[in-house]
Amino acid sequence: MPMSAAEVVARAKASVSTIPCEEAARRVAEEPNLLLLDVREPAEHARGAVQGAVNLPRGLLELRIGELARDADRPILIHCAGGGRAALAAATLREMGYGNVVAVDGAFDEFETCCARRRGAS
């Protein structure tokens, strides 16, 4: 019997590093070399985006990541709408040899709010 999408996402989340929205927002604010990837679709990104995020849809990740991260050790933080695509993307990047990849484990709205709050406090 094939695995469900939920099972595939759960497996990905168990195999990668994830952090909550507050910790992710702290990293965005404090790590200038951090590559913040938004793996949502372009229409989702157009409706709202975290400042500094680069939109690289999940379906194009393997094809275009080399344009954005030539150094396999560059810190990469990945987010999406709810955490599932981010975990899948993080697992893929780990398989590709990127060693410093973390996925945001949380909803986009919460992450965006945390980032905005942190920017306001700066």
Backbone as a printed PyTorch tensor [residue, N CA C, xyz], in Angstrom:
tensor([[[  0.8440,  -1.1810,   0.0000],
         [  0.0000,   0.0000,   0.0000],
         [  0.8890,   1.2440,   0.0000]],

        [[  0.6210,   2.2020,  -0.8740],
         [  1.4250,   3.4180,  -0.9240],
         [  1.2330,   4.2680,   0.3300]],

        [[  2.2780,   5.0560,   0.6280],
         [  2.1840,   5.9830,   1.7640],
         [  1.2990,   7.1590,   1.3790]],

        [[  0.6300,   7.7160,   2.3650],
         [ -0.1650,   8.9260,   2.1410],
         [  0.7700,  10.1410,   2.1570]],

        [[  0.2650,  11.2620,   1.6720],
         [  1.0430,  12.4970,   1.7130],
         [  1.4100,  12.8520,   3.1480]],

        [[  0.4780,  12.6640,   4.0670],
         [  0.7440,  12.9670,   5.4780],
         [  1.8800,  12.1020,   6.0200]],

        [[  1.9240,  10.8540,   5.5990],
         [  3.0040,   9.9670,   6.0480],
         [  4.3560,  10.3910,   5.4720]],

        [[  4.3610,  10.8110,   4.2210],
         [  5.5980,  11.2770,   3.5900],
         [  6.1050,  12.5290,   4.3010]],

        [[  5.2140,  13.4620,   4.6070],
         [  5.5930,  14.6870,   5.3130],
         [  6.0910,  14.3500,   6.7160]],

        [[  5.4210,  13.4740,   7.4120],
         [  5.8410,  13.0800,   8.7610],
         [  7.2390,  12.4640,   8.7290]],

        [[  7.5050,  11.6500,   7.7400],
         [  8.8320,  11.0370,   7.5870],
         [  9.8820,  12.1210,   7.3350]],

        [[  9.5510,  13.0920,   6.4850],
         [ 10.4890,  14.1810,   6.2030],
         [ 10.7630,  14.9850,   7.4680]],

        [[  9.6950,  15.3210,   8.2160],
         [  9.8680,  16.1100,   9.4460],
         [ 10.7450,  15.3780,  10.4570]],

        [[ 10.6320,  14.0530,  10.4950],
         [ 11.4320,  13.2720,  11.4320],
         [ 12.8990,  13.1990,  11.0110]],

        [[ 13.1800,  13.4780,   9.7370],
         [ 14.5420,  13.3150,   9.2360],
         [ 15.3280,  14.6200,   9.1280]],

        [[ 14.6780,  15.7580,   9.3840],
         [ 15.3560,  17.0540,   9.2410],
         [ 15.2450,  17.8570,  10.5240]],

        [[ 16.0410,  18.8990,  10.5990],
         [ 15.9540,  19.8250,  11.7280],
         [ 14.8130,  20.7990,  11.4660]],

        [[ 13.9740,  20.9980,  12.4720],
         [ 12.8940,  21.9720,  12.3870],
         [ 12.9810,  22.8880,  13.5980]],

        [[ 12.5100,  24.1150,  13.4220],
         [ 12.4820,  25.0610,  14.5390],
         [ 11.1450,  25.7870,  14.5230]],

        [[ 10.6860,  26.2260,  15.6980],
         [  9.4180,  26.9700,  15.7670],
         [  9.5840,  28.3750,  15.1800]],

        [[  8.4760,  29.0110,  14.9370],
         [  8.4490,  30.3270,  14.2890],
         [  9.2730,  31.3750,  15.0170]],

        [[  9.1890,  31.4510,  16.3340],
         [  9.9400,  32.4520,  17.0980],
         [ 11.4380,  32.2910,  16.8930]],

        [[ 11.9330,  31.0720,  16.9610],
         [ 13.3670,  30.8160,  16.7580],
         [ 13.7610,  31.1350,  15.3250]],

        [[ 12.9030,  30.7950,  14.3680],
         [ 13.1770,  31.0980,  12.9630],
         [ 13.2620,  32.6110,  12.7520]],

        [[ 12.3530,  33.3710,  13.3530],
         [ 12.3670,  34.8270,  13.2240],
         [ 13.6440,  35.4060,  13.8220]],

        [[ 14.0910,  34.8550,  14.9270],
         [ 15.3510,  35.3030,  15.5370],
         [ 16.5030,  35.0860,  14.5670]],

        [[ 16.5480,  33.9100,  13.9540],
         [ 17.6340,  33.6210,  13.0020],
         [ 17.5870,  34.5670,  11.8050]],

        [[ 16.3920,  34.8470,  11.2960],
         [ 16.2500,  35.7700,  10.1690],
         [ 16.8310,  37.1360,  10.5410]],

        [[ 16.5580,  37.5930,  11.7410],
         [ 17.0090,  38.9090,  12.1920],
         [ 18.5040,  38.9620,  12.4850]],

        [[ 19.0710,  37.8480,  12.9180],
         [ 20.4450,  37.8770,  13.4340],
         [ 21.5030,  37.2630,  12.5300]],

        [[ 21.1190,  36.5580,  11.4910],
         [ 22.1060,  35.8710,  10.6490],
         [ 22.0990,  36.4550,   9.2340]],

        [[ 23.0130,  37.3830,   8.9560],
         [ 23.0000,  38.0570,   7.6520],
         [ 23.2760,  37.1310,   6.4630]],

        [[ 23.9710,  36.0320,   6.6650],
         [ 24.2840,  35.1120,   5.5640],
         [ 23.2040,  34.0590,   5.3440]],

        [[ 22.1660,  34.0850,   6.1620],
         [ 21.0960,  33.0940,   6.0800],
         [ 20.3200,  33.2450,   4.7730]],

        [[ 20.1190,  32.1370,   4.0700],
         [ 19.2620,  32.1290,   2.8830],
         [ 17.8810,  31.7010,   3.3350]],

        [[ 16.9280,  32.6110,   3.2600],
         [ 15.5530,  32.3320,   3.6470],
         [ 14.7790,  31.9530,   2.3960]],

        [[ 14.3960,  30.6950,   2.2980],
         [ 13.6690,  30.1900,   1.1330],
         [ 12.1970,  30.0220,   1.4470]],

        [[ 11.3840,  30.5770,   0.5850],
         [  9.9320,  30.4090,   0.6280],
         [  9.5940,  29.4300,  -0.4890]],

        [[  9.2050,  28.2080,  -0.1350],
         [  8.9510,  27.1830,  -1.1490],
         [  7.4800,  27.0980,  -1.5560]],

        [[  6.7060,  28.1310,  -1.2030],
         [  5.3140,  28.1890,  -1.6530],
         [  5.2750,  28.5390,  -3.1390]],

        [[  4.1100,  28.4210,  -3.7150],
         [  3.9180,  28.7880,  -5.1250],
         [  3.9730,  30.3100,  -5.2780]],

        [[  4.3360,  30.7980,  -6.4650],
         [  4.4500,  32.2420,  -6.6670],
         [  3.1860,  33.0230,  -6.2870]],

        [[  2.0140,  32.4930,  -6.5580],
         [  0.7750,  33.1970,  -6.1960],
         [  0.6440,  33.3370,  -4.6800]],

        [[  1.0610,  32.3320,  -3.9390],
         [  1.0280,  32.4160,  -2.4750],
         [  2.0070,  33.4810,  -1.9930]],

        [[  3.1890,  33.4620,  -2.5500],
         [  4.2290,  34.4260,  -2.1790],
         [  3.7730,  35.8570,  -2.4860]],

        [[  3.0900,  36.0330,  -3.6110],
         [  2.6190,  37.3630,  -4.0190],
         [  1.5770,  37.9180,  -3.0380]],

        [[  0.8360,  37.0360,  -2.3750],
         [ -0.1850,  37.4840,  -1.4130],
         [  0.4240,  37.9420,  -0.0880]],

        [[  1.6690,  37.5710,   0.1580],
         [  2.3440,  37.9670,   1.3830],
         [  3.6420,  37.2160,   1.5280]],

        [[  4.6900,  37.9330,   1.9200],
         [  5.9990,  37.3080,   2.0320],
         [  6.7590,  37.8880,   3.2090]],

        [[  7.6230,  37.0880,   3.7730],
         [  8.5090,  37.5490,   4.8260],
         [  9.6210,  38.3540,   4.1620]],

        [[  9.9070,  39.5110,   4.7300],
         [ 10.9490,  40.3790,   4.1820],
         [ 12.2610,  39.6100,   4.0450]],

        [[ 12.8430,  39.6650,   2.8490],
         [ 14.1160,  39.0070,   2.5930],
         [ 14.0050,  37.5880,   2.0730]],

        [[ 12.7970,  37.0370,   2.0400],
         [ 12.6250,  35.6640,   1.5700],
         [ 12.7580,  35.5990,   0.0530]],

        [[ 13.3980,  34.5330,  -0.4110],
         [ 13.5090,  34.2560,  -1.8370],
         [ 12.4930,  33.1760,  -2.1640]],

        [[ 11.6370,  33.4520,  -3.1410],
         [ 10.6280,  32.4670,  -3.5310],
         [ 11.2320,  31.4780,  -4.5150]],

        [[ 11.2980,  30.2350,  -4.0950],
         [ 11.7570,  29.1320,  -4.9380],
         [ 10.7600,  27.9990,  -4.7270]],

        [[  9.7470,  27.9040,  -5.5910],
         [  8.7030,  26.9010,  -5.3900],
         [  9.2720,  25.4920,  -5.2500]],

        [[  8.6310,  24.7100,  -4.4260],
         [  9.0630,  23.3330,  -4.1500],
         [  9.3300,  22.5530,  -5.4380]],

        [[  8.5110,  22.7440,  -6.4570],
         [  8.6740,  22.0130,  -7.7050],
         [  9.9060,  22.3870,  -8.5040]],

        [[ 10.5440,  23.5040,  -8.1740],
         [ 11.7420,  23.9450,  -8.8980],
         [ 13.0020,  23.8720,  -8.0410]],

        [[ 12.8620,  23.4150,  -6.8260],
         [ 13.9560,  23.4420,  -5.8520],
         [ 15.2300,  22.7940,  -6.3780]],

        [[ 15.1400,  21.5610,  -6.8080],
         [ 16.3280,  20.8300,  -7.2410],
         [ 16.9760,  21.4830,  -8.4610]],

        [[ 16.1660,  22.0900,  -9.3030],
         [ 16.6670,  22.6840, -10.5370],
         [ 17.3500,  24.0310, -10.3210]],

        [[ 16.9420,  24.7880,  -9.2730],
         [ 17.4250,  26.1590,  -9.1440],
         [ 18.2090,  26.4660,  -7.8720]],

        [[ 18.3070,  25.5250,  -6.9360],
         [ 18.9850,  25.8340,  -5.6740],
         [ 20.4430,  26.2150,  -5.8960]],

        [[ 21.0850,  25.6350,  -6.8770],
         [ 22.4880,  25.9580,  -7.1420],
         [ 22.7150,  27.4080,  -7.5230]],

        [[ 21.7010,  28.0690,  -8.0630],
         [ 21.7980,  29.4940,  -8.3950],
         [ 21.8270,  30.3520,  -7.1370]],

        [[ 21.2320,  29.8550,  -6.0770],
         [ 21.0870,  30.6280,  -4.8430],
         [ 22.0900,  30.2450,  -3.7660]],

        [[ 22.4870,  28.9960,  -3.7590],
         [ 23.3880,  28.4900,  -2.7120],
         [ 24.4690,  27.6310,  -3.3350]],

        [[ 25.5500,  28.2790,  -3.6990],
         [ 26.6830,  27.5310,  -4.2800],
         [ 27.4620,  26.8030,  -3.1910]],

        [[ 27.4660,  27.3740,  -2.0000],
         [ 28.1730,  26.8080,  -0.8500],
         [ 27.2400,  25.8560,  -0.1010]],

        [[ 27.5940,  24.5900,  -0.0510],
         [ 26.7520,  23.5790,   0.5890],
         [ 26.6390,  23.7640,   2.0960]],

        [[ 27.4880,  24.6170,   2.6800],
         [ 27.4410,  24.8600,   4.1180],
         [ 26.7170,  26.1560,   4.4840]],

        [[ 26.2470,  26.8850,   3.4820],
         [ 25.5170,  28.1240,   3.7700],
         [ 24.2600,  27.8020,   4.5750]],

        [[ 23.9830,  28.5600,   5.6240],
         [ 22.7540,  28.2960,   6.3850],
         [ 21.5110,  28.6140,   5.5470]],

        [[ 20.5990,  27.6570,   5.5170],
         [ 19.3580,  27.7880,   4.7560],
         [ 18.1880,  27.5250,   5.6910]],

        [[ 17.2450,  28.4500,   5.6970],
         [ 16.0190,  28.3180,   6.4770],
         [ 14.8610,  28.2920,   5.4910]],

        [[ 14.0330,  27.2710,   5.5680],
         [ 12.9690,  27.0650,   4.5920],
         [ 11.6120,  27.1990,   5.2820]],

        [[ 10.6940,  27.9080,   4.6110],
         [  9.3310,  27.9950,   5.1350],
         [  8.3320,  27.8140,   3.9990]],

        [[  7.1050,  27.5120,   4.3750],
         [  6.0020,  27.3480,   3.4210],
         [  4.7290,  27.8160,   4.1120]],

        [[  3.5950,  27.3100,   3.6970],
         [  2.3230,  27.7330,   4.2900],
         [  2.0440,  27.0710,   5.6300]],

        [[  2.4660,  25.8280,   5.7890],
         [  2.1240,  25.1160,   7.0130],
         [  3.2170,  24.2430,   7.5980]],

        [[  4.3270,  24.0960,   6.9100],
         [  5.4470,  23.3020,   7.4180],
         [  5.7330,  22.0440,   6.6260]],

        [[  4.7450,  21.5270,   5.8970],
         [  4.9330,  20.2790,   5.1600],
         [  5.9000,  20.3950,   4.0010]],

        [[  5.6650,  21.3600,   3.1190],
         [  6.5630,  21.5380,   1.9710],
         [  7.9620,  21.9380,   2.4240]],

        [[  8.0440,  22.7120,   3.5030],
         [  9.3560,  23.1080,   4.0240],
         [ 10.1400,  21.8780,   4.4710]],

        [[  9.4920,  20.9580,   5.1590],
         [ 10.1670,  19.7320,   5.5990],
         [ 10.5860,  18.8770,   4.4080]],

        [[  9.7220,  18.7630,   3.4140],
         [ 10.0700,  18.0000,   2.2120],
         [ 11.2590,  18.6350,   1.4980]],

        [[ 11.2460,  19.9620,   1.3970],
         [ 12.3460,  20.6690,   0.7470],
         [ 13.6430,  20.5030,   1.5300]],

        [[ 13.5640,  20.5900,   2.8450],
         [ 14.7610,  20.4190,   3.6740],
         [ 15.3390,  19.0180,   3.5020]],

        [[ 14.4820,  18.0120,   3.4700],
         [ 14.9510,  16.6380,   3.2630],
         [ 15.6420,  16.5010,   1.9070]],

        [[ 15.0760,  17.1160,   0.8920],
         [ 15.6670,  17.0690,  -0.4390],
         [ 17.0350,  17.7380,  -0.4550]],

        [[ 17.1390,  18.9180,   0.1500],
         [ 18.4180,  19.6160,   0.1680],
         [ 19.4690,  18.8270,   0.9370]],

        [[ 19.0660,  18.1860,   2.0170],
         [ 20.0110,  17.3290,   2.7530],
         [ 20.5070,  16.2010,   1.8450]],

        [[ 19.6020,  15.5920,   1.1020],
         [ 19.9930,  14.5280,   0.1640],
         [ 20.9500,  15.0470,  -0.9050]],

        [[ 20.7900,  16.3050,  -1.2670],
         [ 21.6320,  16.9200,  -2.2890],
         [ 22.9910,  17.3600,  -1.7400]],

        [[ 23.1930,  17.2560,  -0.4370],
         [ 24.4800,  17.5850,   0.1550],
         [ 24.5540,  18.9000,   0.8990]],

        [[ 23.4400,  19.6040,   1.0190],
         [ 23.4200,  20.8330,   1.8060],
         [ 23.3420,  20.4440,   3.2800]],

        [[ 24.3130,  20.8920,   4.0620],
         [ 24.4340,  20.4040,   5.4270],
         [ 23.8840,  21.2930,   6.5120]],

        [[ 23.4670,  22.5070,   6.1800],
         [ 23.0420,  23.4580,   7.2010],
         [ 21.6330,  23.9540,   6.8730]],

        [[ 20.6940,  23.0230,   6.8320],
         [ 19.3250,  23.2990,   6.3990],
         [ 18.3610,  23.0610,   7.5640]],

        [[ 17.4490,  24.0210,   7.7540],
         [ 16.4400,  23.9270,   8.8070],
         [ 15.0970,  24.3410,   8.2170]],

        [[ 14.0420,  23.6710,   8.6330],
         [ 12.6880,  24.0060,   8.1890],
         [ 11.9150,  24.6510,   9.3270]],

        [[ 11.1080,  25.6530,   8.9770],
         [ 10.2180,  26.2760,   9.9550],
         [  9.0460,  25.3320,  10.1800]],

        [[  8.8170,  24.9790,  11.4260],
         [  7.7150,  24.0920,  11.7690],
         [  6.5690,  24.9670,  12.2880]],

        [[  5.7880,  25.4700,  11.3440],
         [  4.6780,  26.3290,  11.7250],
         [  4.0420,  26.9510,  10.5080]],

        [[  2.9400,  27.6100,  10.7490],
         [  2.1770,  28.2340,   9.6710],
         [  2.8210,  29.5430,   9.2280]],

        [[  2.6650,  29.8670,   7.9570],
         [  3.2210,  31.0930,   7.4030],
         [  2.7640,  32.3230,   8.1780]],

        [[  1.4760,  32.4290,   8.4700],
         [  0.9490,  33.6160,   9.1600],
         [  1.6490,  33.8350,  10.4960]],

        [[  1.8760,  32.7600,  11.2340],
         [  2.5580,  32.8680,  12.5270],
         [  4.0100,  33.3030,  12.3260]],

        [[  4.6910,  32.6900,  11.3560],
         [  6.0830,  33.0380,  11.0740],
         [  6.2010,  34.4970,  10.6480]],

        [[  5.3270,  34.9370,   9.7580],
         [  5.3460,  36.3230,   9.2950],
         [  5.1330,  37.2880,  10.4650]],

        [[  4.2180,  36.9590,  11.3480],
         [  3.9490,  37.7870,  12.5250],
         [  5.1650,  37.8580,  13.4320]],

        [[  5.8080,  36.7260,  13.6580],
         [  7.0110,  36.6940,  14.5000],
         [  8.1240,  37.5450,  13.8960]],

        [[  8.3050,  37.4470,  12.5900],
         [  9.3470,  38.2400,  11.9120],
         [  9.0340,  39.7340,  12.0070]],

        [[  7.7880,  40.1090,  11.7870],
         [  7.3940,  41.5150,  11.8510],
         [  7.5680,  42.0520,  13.2750]],

        [[  7.1940,  41.2580,  14.2570],
         [  7.3370,  41.6770,  15.6560],
         [  8.8080,  41.8920,  15.9970]],

        [[  9.6590,  41.0040,  15.5440],
         [ 11.0870,  41.1120,  15.8150],
         [ 11.6780,  42.3370,  15.1220]],

        [[ 11.2500,  42.6200,  13.8740],
         [ 11.7170,  43.8210,  13.1650],
         [ 11.2740,  45.0840,  13.8890]],

        [[ 10.0610,  45.0650,  14.4310],
         [  9.5430,  46.2230,  15.1600],
         [ 10.2770,  46.4760,  16.4570]],

        [[ 10.8140,  45.4090,  17.0470],
         [ 11.5320,  45.5310,  18.3110],
         [ 12.9640,  45.9810,  18.1010]],

        [[ 13.4560,  45.9040,  16.8560],
         [ 14.8530,  46.2660,  16.5810],
         [ 15.0570,  47.7540,  16.5500]]])
